[in-house]
Structure formats: C-alpha cells, structure tokens
C-alpha cells in the first residue's frame, strides 16, 4: 500500500520528491505517488513541510 497524498494540503514544493529513495513520487500540480514503486518507507511523510502525506 502506497502513501496517501492530501491534494488539498499539498503545496507542490518537491521536497518529498527529492527525499524518495525509490523515485516513486513526481509532481503534476501536486505530488503523485507511483504505487508500484512506493515501498512505504516514510521518507516523504517525514519530509513534507505541510504534513500533506500520510502512511
């Protein structure tokens, strides 16, 4: 199960994209998760400055 992005809270800053060791995140107006690549490590959850990502 991949992490969940709250699109209403996401500010598309890209911090999570840079932190993801699996390159499972991208930006398309907001953060988007590649569920096949995500390993639920939580790096993006910890990195998000607006807490828009949950595990």
C-alpha positions as MATLAB code, in Angstrom:
seq = 'XXXXXXXXXXXXXXXXXXXXXXXXXXXXXXXXXXXXXXXXXXXXXXXXXXXXXXX';
ca = [
       0.000    0.000    0.000;
       1.442    3.337   -1.047;
       1.405    6.536    0.943;
      -1.567    8.891    0.575;
      -1.314   12.485   -0.622;
      -3.860   15.047    0.562;
      -4.080   17.125   -2.615;
      -5.847   19.964   -0.810;
      -2.872   20.420    1.525;
      -0.033   19.705   -0.935;
       1.855   22.848   -1.994;
       3.886   21.047   -4.704;
       7.184   22.131   -3.177;
       9.026   18.984   -4.330;
      10.735   18.214   -1.037;
       9.140   14.758   -0.906;
      10.202   14.006   -4.488;
      13.822   14.746   -3.578;
      13.641   12.580   -0.436;
      12.122    9.463   -2.016;
      14.787    6.732   -2.357;
      12.630    4.802   -4.864;
      11.803    7.758   -7.148;
       8.153    6.875   -6.561;
       6.978   10.480   -6.332;
       6.517   13.108   -9.008;
       4.834   16.478   -9.330;
       1.828   17.111  -11.553;
       0.309   20.181   -9.945;
       0.510   18.230   -6.678;
       2.554   15.257   -5.529;
       1.673   11.977   -7.265;
       2.651    8.509   -5.995;
       3.667    5.625   -8.239;
       2.054    2.895   -6.142;
       4.103    0.167   -7.852;
       7.395    1.839   -6.900;
       6.479    3.030   -3.377;
       7.871    0.830   -0.587;
       6.167    2.682    2.303;
       9.476    3.755    3.835;
       8.025    7.016    5.179;
      10.794    9.303    3.973;
       8.309   11.542    2.223;
       5.974   11.633    5.236;
       8.787   12.951    7.424;
       9.977   15.408    4.760;
       6.658   17.069    3.907;
       6.637   20.568    5.426;
       2.822   20.836    5.393;
       2.034   17.268    6.523;
       0.120   16.510    3.306;
       1.418   12.928    3.146;
       0.287   10.081    5.355;
       1.246    6.437    5.589;
];
